[in-house]
Amino acid sequence: MLLHIELPENVTIEHSGGDGWTILHGDALGILPHFRPGSFDALITDPPYASGGWTQTEKNRTTNQKYSSMRSEKALPDFIGDQKDQRSWTRWMAEWLFEAWKACKDGAPVCLFIDWRQLPCITDALQWAGWIWRGVVVWDKLTCRPQKGRFRQQSEFVVWGSKGSMPVNRPVGCLPGVFHYANPQNRTHVTEKPLPLMRDLVKICEPNGRILDPFCGSGTTVLAARLEGYEAAGIEASDAYFKLGSDRVRFALDAHEKAGEPAG
């Protein structure tokens, strides 16, 4: 896939990919400004929430300590960017969302995963960056740890909107406002989202469009996009997840092709 990236002289970006997909290795804020304006038809991503813990000491723990109960010998790699306080996280979100806004076409939808703690801040950042906020989608994870006398925390959210107007006559069907999918059983990322969920979510993009994921982790969005017939470009800062995500997408798409299953 040809990506429209303009880089300064003597600057290269490590990348991997295949037919219709690319994952770039580096920081999103360092890479996003190099995309030619209007390169993407949708922005769909799962950024670091930076929400695990009530105090800054708790927030400064590793992502495995905050989000996983796996023993250390079985722990997945930690990911980058999850130790910010709420104010700095909101500023950072607004900055990269503005760069992504420039890289997307007019009318492009945006979908951002988040939890309840950071929900108010992410809607501020989204609008500050120039996007129109259009609603919140619920991801019902079906199960969670019960807490006596309290409501179950069994849902996360997708804040969604668009770059400017979003005509109702786009060639996209009516999508649900609640998705019911359990967490993946065999994760390759600490906060990995279910592939069936992502295959449903990417359908907000117009057919044959190109989807951008600036925090692609284990590559679930990129994989879902290709399986649904879209092109996809991901960005991943972590060395470990750049390799894990690239290998996972390549292996899954090769297996899909060998099985004779058409994309889309």
TIVO-698472 format. One record per residue (C-alpha): residue number from 1; x, y, z; residue in one letter. Coordinates in Angstrom, 1 decimal. Layout:
+-----+--------+--------+--------+----+
|   i |      x |      y |      z | aa |
+-----+--------+--------+--------+----+
| NUM |      X |      Y |      Z |  a |
...
+-----+--------+--------+--------+----+
END
This chain:
+-----+--------+--------+--------+----+
|   i |      x |      y |      z | aa |
+-----+--------+--------+--------+----+
|   1 |    0.0 |    0.0 |    0.0 |  m |
|   2 |    1.4 |    3.4 |   -0.9 |  l |
|   3 |    1.2 |    5.8 |    2.0 |  l |
|   4 |    1.5 |    9.5 |    1.4 |  h |
|   5 |    4.2 |   10.4 |    3.9 |  i |
|   6 |    6.6 |   13.3 |    3.4 |  e |
|   7 |    9.7 |   13.0 |    5.6 |  l |
|   8 |   12.5 |   15.4 |    6.2 |  p |
|   9 |   15.8 |   14.6 |    4.5 |  e |
|  10 |   17.8 |   11.8 |    6.2 |  n |
|  11 |   14.7 |   10.7 |    8.2 |  v |
|  12 |   13.4 |    7.2 |    7.8 |  t |
|  13 |   10.6 |    5.3 |    9.7 |  i |
|  14 |   10.9 |    1.6 |   10.3 |  e |
|  15 |    7.8 |   -0.1 |    9.0 |  h |
|  16 |    6.3 |   -3.5 |    8.1 |  s |
|  17 |    3.3 |   -4.5 |    6.2 |  g |
|  18 |    1.7 |   -6.3 |    3.3 |  g |
|  19 |   -1.0 |   -6.0 |    0.7 |  d |
|  20 |   -3.2 |   -3.1 |    1.9 |  g |
|  21 |   -1.7 |   -2.6 |    5.3 |  w |
|  22 |    1.3 |   -0.9 |    7.0 |  t |
|  23 |    2.5 |   -0.5 |   10.6 |  i |
|  24 |    4.9 |    2.3 |   11.3 |  l |
|  25 |    7.3 |    2.1 |   14.2 |  h |
|  26 |    7.5 |    5.3 |   16.2 |  g |
|  27 |    5.7 |    7.9 |   18.3 |  d |
|  28 |    2.4 |    9.0 |   16.9 |  a |
|  29 |    3.1 |   12.7 |   17.4 |  l |
|  30 |    6.3 |   12.3 |   15.5 |  g |
|  31 |    4.8 |   10.5 |   12.6 |  i |
|  32 |    1.3 |   11.9 |   12.1 |  l |
|  33 |    2.5 |   15.4 |   10.9 |  p |
|  34 |    4.2 |   13.6 |    7.9 |  h |
|  35 |    1.0 |   12.3 |    6.4 |  f |
|  36 |   -0.3 |   14.3 |    3.5 |  r |
|  37 |   -3.6 |   16.0 |    4.5 |  p |
|  38 |   -6.7 |   14.0 |    3.6 |  g |
|  39 |   -4.9 |   10.6 |    3.4 |  s |
|  40 |   -7.4 |    8.7 |    5.6 |  f |
|  41 |  -11.2 |    7.9 |    5.5 |  d |
|  42 |  -11.5 |    7.1 |    9.2 |  a |
|  43 |   -9.6 |    7.2 |   12.5 |  l |
|  44 |  -10.2 |    4.2 |   14.8 |  i |
|  45 |   -7.9 |    3.7 |   17.7 |  t |
|  46 |   -7.5 |    2.5 |   21.3 |  d |
|  47 |   -5.1 |    5.1 |   23.0 |  p |
|  48 |   -3.5 |    4.6 |   26.4 |  p |
|  49 |   -6.2 |    5.5 |   29.0 |  y |
|  50 |   -3.8 |    6.6 |   31.7 |  a |
|  51 |   -6.6 |    5.8 |   34.2 |  s |
|  52 |   -5.4 |    2.9 |   36.3 |  g |
|  53 |   -5.2 |    4.1 |   39.9 |  g |
|  54 |   -6.5 |    7.0 |   42.0 |  w |
|  55 |   -3.1 |    8.6 |   42.9 |  t |
|  56 |   -0.1 |    9.5 |   40.8 |  q |
|  57 |    1.9 |    6.8 |   42.5 |  t |
|  58 |   -0.7 |    4.2 |   41.4 |  e |
|  59 |   -0.8 |    5.7 |   37.9 |  k |
|  60 |    3.0 |    5.4 |   37.6 |  n |
|  61 |    2.9 |    1.6 |   38.0 |  r |
|  62 |    3.6 |   -0.5 |   34.9 |  t |
|  63 |    0.6 |   -1.3 |   32.6 |  t |
|  64 |    0.8 |   -5.0 |   33.6 |  n |
|  65 |    0.6 |   -4.0 |   37.3 |  q |
|  66 |   -2.5 |   -1.8 |   36.6 |  k |
|  67 |   -4.4 |   -3.9 |   34.0 |  y |
|  68 |   -3.3 |   -7.5 |   34.3 |  s |
|  69 |   -3.5 |  -10.2 |   36.9 |  s |
|  70 |   -0.9 |  -12.5 |   35.2 |  m |
|  71 |    2.1 |  -13.7 |   37.1 |  r |
|  72 |    5.3 |  -11.9 |   36.2 |  s |
|  73 |    6.7 |  -14.9 |   34.3 |  e |
|  74 |    3.7 |  -14.9 |   32.0 |  k |
|  75 |    3.2 |  -11.2 |   31.8 |  a |
|  76 |    2.8 |   -9.5 |   28.4 |  l |
|  77 |    5.0 |   -6.6 |   27.4 |  p |
|  78 |    4.1 |   -3.2 |   29.0 |  d |
|  79 |    3.0 |   -0.5 |   26.6 |  f |
|  80 |    4.1 |    3.2 |   26.5 |  i |
|  81 |    2.3 |    6.4 |   27.5 |  g |
|  82 |    0.0 |    5.3 |   30.3 |  d |
|  83 |    1.6 |    7.2 |   33.2 |  q |
|  84 |    0.3 |   10.7 |   32.6 |  k |
|  85 |   -1.9 |   12.6 |   35.1 |  d |
|  86 |   -5.3 |   13.7 |   33.8 |  q |
|  87 |   -4.4 |   17.2 |   32.8 |  r |
|  88 |   -1.3 |   16.2 |   30.8 |  s |
|  89 |   -3.1 |   13.3 |   29.3 |  w |
|  90 |   -5.9 |   15.6 |   28.0 |  t |
|  91 |   -3.4 |   18.0 |   26.5 |  r |
|  92 |   -1.5 |   15.1 |   24.8 |  w |
|  93 |   -4.8 |   13.7 |   23.4 |  m |
|  94 |   -5.7 |   17.0 |   22.0 |  a |
|  95 |   -2.3 |   17.4 |   20.3 |  e |
|  96 |   -2.3 |   14.1 |   18.5 |  w |
|  97 |   -6.0 |   14.3 |   17.6 |  l |
|  98 |   -5.3 |   17.6 |   15.9 |  f |
|  99 |   -2.5 |   16.0 |   13.8 |  e |
| 100 |   -4.8 |   13.1 |   13.0 |  a |
| 101 |   -7.6 |   15.5 |   12.1 |  w |
| 102 |   -5.3 |   17.0 |    9.4 |  k |
| 103 |   -4.5 |   13.6 |    8.1 |  a |
| 104 |   -8.1 |   12.6 |    7.6 |  c |
| 105 |  -10.5 |   13.6 |    4.8 |  k |
| 106 |  -13.5 |   15.9 |    5.4 |  d |
| 107 |  -16.4 |   13.8 |    6.8 |  g |
| 108 |  -14.1 |   11.1 |    8.2 |  a |
| 109 |  -15.5 |    9.3 |   11.3 |  p |
| 110 |  -13.4 |    9.0 |   14.4 |  v |
| 111 |  -13.8 |    6.3 |   17.1 |  c |
| 112 |  -11.8 |    6.3 |   20.4 |  l |
| 113 |  -11.9 |    3.7 |   23.1 |  f |
| 114 |  -12.0 |    4.9 |   26.7 |  i |
| 115 |  -13.2 |    4.0 |   30.2 |  d |
| 116 |  -15.5 |    5.9 |   32.5 |  w |
| 117 |  -12.8 |    7.7 |   34.3 |  r |
| 118 |  -11.4 |    9.5 |   31.3 |  q |
| 119 |  -14.7 |    9.9 |   29.4 |  l |
| 120 |  -15.2 |   13.6 |   30.2 |  p |
| 121 |  -11.7 |   14.5 |   29.3 |  c |
| 122 |  -11.5 |   12.6 |   26.0 |  i |
| 123 |  -14.7 |   14.4 |   24.7 |  t |
| 124 |  -13.0 |   17.8 |   25.6 |  d |
| 125 |   -9.8 |   16.8 |   23.7 |  a |
| 126 |  -11.7 |   15.5 |   20.7 |  l |
| 127 |  -13.6 |   18.8 |   20.3 |  q |
| 128 |  -10.5 |   21.0 |   21.0 |  w |
| 129 |   -8.8 |   19.2 |   18.1 |  a |
| 130 |  -11.5 |   20.2 |   15.7 |  g |
| 131 |  -13.6 |   17.0 |   15.5 |  w |
| 132 |  -17.4 |   17.1 |   16.0 |  i |
| 133 |  -18.4 |   14.8 |   18.9 |  w |
| 134 |  -21.5 |   12.8 |   17.9 |  r |
| 135 |  -22.0 |   10.2 |   20.6 |  g |
| 136 |  -20.8 |    7.4 |   22.8 |  v |
| 137 |  -21.0 |    3.7 |   21.9 |  v |
| 138 |  -21.0 |    1.0 |   24.7 |  v |
| 139 |  -18.9 |   -2.1 |   24.7 |  w |
| 140 |  -20.5 |   -4.6 |   27.1 |  d |
| 141 |  -17.7 |   -6.9 |   28.1 |  k |
| 142 |  -20.3 |   -9.4 |   29.5 |  l |
| 143 |  -18.3 |  -10.3 |   32.6 |  t |
| 144 |  -16.3 |   -8.5 |   35.3 |  c |
| 145 |  -15.2 |   -8.8 |   38.9 |  r |
| 146 |  -18.4 |   -8.4 |   41.1 |  p |
| 147 |  -18.4 |   -5.8 |   43.8 |  q |
| 148 |  -21.1 |   -6.2 |   46.5 |  k |
| 149 |  -23.4 |   -3.2 |   46.8 |  g |
| 150 |  -22.2 |   -1.6 |   43.5 |  r |
| 151 |  -23.0 |   -1.6 |   39.8 |  f |
| 152 |  -20.7 |   -3.9 |   37.8 |  r |
| 153 |  -17.9 |   -2.1 |   35.9 |  q |
| 154 |  -18.5 |   -4.4 |   32.8 |  q |
| 155 |  -18.4 |   -1.8 |   30.1 |  s |
| 156 |  -16.0 |    0.5 |   28.2 |  e |
| 157 |  -16.9 |    3.1 |   25.7 |  f |
| 158 |  -16.2 |    4.3 |   22.2 |  v |
| 159 |  -16.4 |    8.1 |   21.8 |  v |
| 160 |  -17.2 |    8.8 |   18.2 |  w |
| 161 |  -17.6 |   11.8 |   15.9 |  g |
| 162 |  -16.5 |   13.1 |   12.5 |  s |
| 163 |  -14.3 |   15.7 |   10.8 |  k |
| 164 |  -17.0 |   18.2 |    9.9 |  g |
| 165 |  -20.3 |   17.2 |    8.4 |  s |
| 166 |  -21.2 |   13.5 |    8.1 |  m |
| 167 |  -24.0 |   13.1 |    5.5 |  p |
| 168 |  -26.6 |   10.5 |    6.3 |  v |
| 169 |  -26.5 |    9.2 |    2.7 |  n |
| 170 |  -23.0 |    7.7 |    3.1 |  r |
| 171 |  -22.9 |    4.1 |    1.9 |  p |
| 172 |  -22.8 |    2.8 |    5.4 |  v |
| 173 |  -25.5 |    0.8 |    7.2 |  g |
| 174 |  -27.1 |    1.5 |   10.6 |  c |
| 175 |  -24.7 |    0.3 |   13.3 |  l |
| 176 |  -25.6 |   -0.7 |   16.8 |  p |
| 177 |  -25.0 |    1.6 |   19.8 |  g |
| 178 |  -24.1 |   -1.3 |   22.1 |  v |
| 179 |  -21.7 |   -4.2 |   21.3 |  f |
| 180 |  -21.7 |   -7.4 |   23.4 |  h |
| 181 |  -18.3 |   -9.2 |   23.3 |  y |
| 182 |  -16.2 |  -10.8 |   26.0 |  a |
| 183 |  -12.6 |   -9.9 |   26.4 |  n |
| 184 |  -10.2 |  -12.1 |   24.3 |  p |
| 185 |   -9.1 |  -15.2 |   26.1 |  q |
| 186 |   -5.6 |  -15.5 |   24.7 |  n |
| 187 |   -4.3 |  -12.0 |   24.5 |  r |
| 188 |   -1.1 |  -10.7 |   22.9 |  t |
| 189 |   -1.6 |   -7.2 |   24.4 |  h |
| 190 |   -2.5 |   -6.2 |   27.9 |  v |
| 191 |   -5.6 |   -4.3 |   26.9 |  t |
| 192 |   -6.4 |   -6.1 |   23.6 |  e |
| 193 |   -9.9 |   -5.6 |   22.2 |  k |
| 194 |  -11.9 |   -8.5 |   20.7 |  p |
| 195 |  -11.4 |   -9.0 |   17.0 |  l |
| 196 |  -15.1 |   -9.5 |   16.3 |  p |
| 197 |  -15.8 |   -6.2 |   18.0 |  l |
| 198 |  -13.3 |   -4.4 |   15.9 |  m |
| 199 |  -14.6 |   -6.0 |   12.7 |  r |
| 200 |  -18.0 |   -4.6 |   13.6 |  d |
| 201 |  -16.6 |   -1.1 |   14.5 |  l |
| 202 |  -14.6 |   -0.5 |   11.4 |  v |
| 203 |  -17.8 |   -0.7 |    9.3 |  k |
| 204 |  -18.4 |    3.0 |   10.2 |  i |
| 205 |  -15.9 |    3.7 |    7.5 |  c |
| 206 |  -17.1 |    3.9 |    3.9 |  e |
| 207 |  -16.4 |    0.8 |    1.7 |  p |
| 208 |  -12.9 |    0.5 |    0.4 |  n |
| 209 |  -11.7 |    3.3 |    2.6 |  g |
| 210 |   -8.4 |    3.7 |    4.4 |  r |
| 211 |   -8.3 |    3.5 |    8.2 |  i |
| 212 |   -5.7 |    5.1 |   10.5 |  l |
| 213 |   -4.8 |    3.6 |   14.0 |  d |
| 214 |   -2.1 |    5.7 |   15.7 |  p |
| 215 |   -1.9 |    3.2 |   18.7 |  f |
| 216 |   -2.2 |   -0.1 |   17.0 |  c |
| 217 |   -0.7 |   -2.3 |   19.8 |  g |
| 218 |   -1.2 |   -6.0 |   18.7 |  s |
| 219 |   -2.6 |   -4.9 |   15.4 |  g |
| 220 |   -6.3 |   -5.8 |   16.0 |  t |
| 221 |   -7.7 |   -2.7 |   14.2 |  t |
| 222 |   -5.4 |   -3.2 |   11.3 |  v |
| 223 |   -6.3 |   -6.9 |   11.0 |  l |
| 224 |  -10.0 |   -6.2 |   11.4 |  a |
| 225 |   -9.8 |   -3.5 |    8.7 |  a |
| 226 |   -8.1 |   -5.8 |    6.2 |  r |
| 227 |  -10.6 |   -8.7 |    6.9 |  l |
| 228 |  -13.5 |   -6.3 |    6.2 |  e |
| 229 |  -11.9 |   -5.1 |    2.9 |  g |
| 230 |  -10.4 |   -1.8 |    4.0 |  y |
| 231 |   -6.8 |   -0.5 |    3.8 |  e |
| 232 |   -5.2 |    0.3 |    7.1 |  a |
| 233 |   -2.2 |    2.1 |    8.5 |  a |
| 234 |   -1.1 |    1.7 |   12.1 |  g |
| 235 |    1.5 |    3.4 |   14.3 |  i |
| 236 |    3.1 |    1.7 |   17.3 |  e |
| 237 |    5.8 |    3.2 |   19.6 |  a |
| 238 |    6.7 |    0.1 |   21.6 |  s |
| 239 |    9.4 |   -2.1 |   20.1 |  d |
| 240 |    7.8 |   -5.3 |   21.5 |  a |
| 241 |    4.3 |   -4.5 |   20.2 |  y |
| 242 |    5.6 |   -3.2 |   16.8 |  f |
| 243 |    7.0 |   -6.7 |   16.2 |  k |
| 244 |    4.2 |   -8.6 |   17.9 |  l |
| 245 |    1.5 |   -6.7 |   16.0 |  g |
| 246 |    3.2 |   -6.9 |   12.6 |  s |
| 247 |    3.8 |  -10.7 |   13.0 |  d |
| 248 |    0.2 |  -11.2 |   14.2 |  r |
| 249 |   -1.4 |   -9.3 |   11.3 |  v |
| 250 |    0.8 |  -11.0 |    8.7 |  r |
| 251 |    0.2 |  -14.5 |   10.1 |  f |
| 252 |   -3.6 |  -14.0 |   10.4 |  a |
| 253 |   -3.9 |  -12.6 |    6.9 |  l |
| 254 |   -1.8 |  -15.4 |    5.4 |  d |
| 255 |   -3.9 |  -18.0 |    7.2 |  a |
| 256 |   -7.1 |  -16.2 |    6.0 |  h |
| 257 |   -5.8 |  -16.3 |    2.4 |  e |
| 258 |   -4.8 |  -19.9 |    2.5 |  k |
| 259 |   -8.2 |  -20.8 |    3.8 |  a |
| 260 |   -9.7 |  -19.2 |    0.7 |  g |
| 261 |  -11.8 |  -16.7 |    2.7 |  e |
| 262 |  -12.4 |  -13.5 |    0.8 |  p |
| 263 |  -11.9 |  -10.2 |    2.6 |  a |
| 264 |  -14.9 |   -7.9 |    3.1 |  g |
+-----+--------+--------+--------+----+
END
